[in-house]
């Protein structure tokens, strides 16, 4: 893979997440790796996919519960629990 500038990487990441619904876990993993290599924070974009299996969340493959002032997101593909402050 050739080296790209930080601005090009940022543009590529934003373009990827603008149309994330039809992406594969392999593509999500690749974009996350690019973001980490260029020290680009994903911030709220991290909540759009599973941290463990990189599957993109849609209505069928996750469930959300609120427990103890935290939002608990359960991935139904790998049963990973991610917890976020409210």
C-alpha positions as a Markdown table, in Angstrom:
| # | Residue | x | y | z |
|---|---|---|---|---|
| 1 | Unk | 0.0 | 0.0 | 0.0 |
| 2 | Unk | 1.4 | 3.4 | -1.0 |
| 3 | Unk | 1.9 | 6.2 | 1.5 |
| 4 | Unk | -0.8 | 8.9 | 1.4 |
| 5 | Unk | -1.0 | 12.3 | 3.1 |
| 6 | Unk | -2.9 | 12.8 | 6.3 |
| 7 | Unk | -5.5 | 15.0 | 4.5 |
| 8 | Unk | -6.1 | 12.3 | 2.0 |
| 9 | Unk | -6.4 | 9.7 | 4.7 |
| 10 | Unk | -8.9 | 11.9 | 6.6 |
| 11 | Unk | -10.9 | 12.4 | 3.4 |
| 12 | Unk | -10.9 | 8.6 | 2.7 |
| 13 | Unk | -12.1 | 7.8 | 6.2 |
| 14 | Unk | -15.0 | 10.4 | 6.1 |
| 15 | Unk | -16.0 | 9.1 | 2.7 |
| 16 | Unk | -16.0 | 5.5 | 4.0 |
| 17 | Unk | -18.2 | 6.3 | 7.0 |
| 18 | Unk | -20.7 | 8.4 | 4.9 |
| 19 | Unk | -21.8 | 5.1 | 3.2 |
| 20 | Unk | -21.1 | 2.5 | 5.9 |
| 21 | Unk | -24.3 | 0.5 | 5.7 |
| 22 | Unk | -23.1 | -1.8 | 2.9 |
| 23 | Unk | -19.5 | -2.4 | 4.1 |
| 24 | Unk | -17.9 | -5.7 | 5.0 |
| 25 | Unk | -16.0 | -6.3 | 8.3 |
| 26 | Unk | -12.8 | -6.6 | 6.3 |
| 27 | Unk | -13.2 | -3.0 | 5.0 |
| 28 | Unk | -14.1 | -1.6 | 8.4 |
| 29 | Unk | -10.9 | -3.2 | 9.9 |
| 30 | Unk | -8.8 | -1.7 | 7.1 |
| 31 | Unk | -10.2 | 1.8 | 7.6 |
| 32 | Unk | -9.7 | 1.5 | 11.4 |
| 33 | Unk | -6.1 | 0.6 | 10.8 |
| 34 | Unk | -5.6 | 3.6 | 8.5 |
| 35 | Unk | -7.1 | 5.9 | 11.1 |
| 36 | Unk | -4.8 | 4.5 | 13.8 |
| 37 | Unk | -1.7 | 4.8 | 11.6 |
| 38 | Unk | -2.4 | 8.5 | 10.8 |
| 39 | Unk | -3.5 | 9.2 | 14.4 |
| 40 | Unk | -7.0 | 10.2 | 13.3 |
| 41 | Unk | -9.6 | 9.8 | 16.1 |
| 42 | Unk | -12.8 | 8.1 | 15.1 |
| 43 | Unk | -14.8 | 9.6 | 18.1 |
| 44 | Unk | -18.5 | 8.8 | 17.6 |
| 45 | Unk | -17.8 | 6.8 | 14.5 |
| 46 | Unk | -16.6 | 4.0 | 16.7 |
| 47 | Unk | -20.2 | 3.3 | 17.8 |
| 48 | Unk | -21.2 | 2.3 | 14.3 |
| 49 | Unk | -19.4 | -1.1 | 14.3 |
| 50 | Unk | -18.5 | -3.9 | 16.7 |
| 51 | Unk | -15.1 | -3.5 | 18.3 |
| 52 | Unk | -14.5 | -7.3 | 18.3 |
| 53 | Unk | -15.8 | -8.6 | 14.9 |
| 54 | Unk | -16.0 | -5.3 | 13.0 |
| 55 | Unk | -19.5 | -6.0 | 11.7 |
| 56 | Unk | -21.5 | -2.8 | 10.9 |
| 57 | Unk | -24.5 | -2.4 | 13.1 |
| 58 | Unk | -27.9 | -2.4 | 11.6 |
| 59 | Unk | -31.4 | -3.1 | 13.1 |
| 60 | Unk | -31.0 | -6.9 | 12.9 |
| 61 | Unk | -27.6 | -7.6 | 14.5 |
| 62 | Unk | -27.4 | -5.7 | 17.7 |
| 63 | Unk | -29.5 | -4.7 | 20.7 |
| 64 | Unk | -29.3 | -1.7 | 23.1 |
| 65 | Unk | -30.1 | -1.7 | 26.8 |
| 66 | Unk | -29.7 | 1.0 | 29.4 |
| 67 | Unk | -28.2 | -0.2 | 32.7 |
| 68 | Unk | -26.7 | 1.8 | 35.5 |
| 69 | Unk | -26.4 | 5.0 | 33.5 |
| 70 | Unk | -24.6 | 3.2 | 30.7 |
| 71 | Unk | -25.7 | 2.2 | 27.2 |
| 72 | Unk | -24.9 | -1.4 | 26.7 |
| 73 | Unk | -24.7 | -2.5 | 23.0 |
| 74 | Unk | -24.7 | -6.3 | 22.4 |
| 75 | Unk | -23.5 | -7.5 | 19.1 |
| 76 | Unk | -25.7 | -10.5 | 18.1 |
| 77 | Unk | -23.0 | -11.9 | 15.8 |
| 78 | Unk | -20.2 | -12.3 | 18.4 |
| 79 | Unk | -22.1 | -11.5 | 21.7 |
| 80 | Unk | -19.6 | -8.8 | 22.5 |
| 81 | Unk | -20.8 | -6.2 | 25.0 |
| 82 | Unk | -19.7 | -2.6 | 24.5 |
| 83 | Unk | -20.6 | -0.1 | 27.3 |
| 84 | Unk | -20.8 | 3.6 | 26.7 |
| 85 | Unk | -21.6 | 6.4 | 29.2 |
| 86 | Unk | -24.8 | 8.3 | 28.7 |
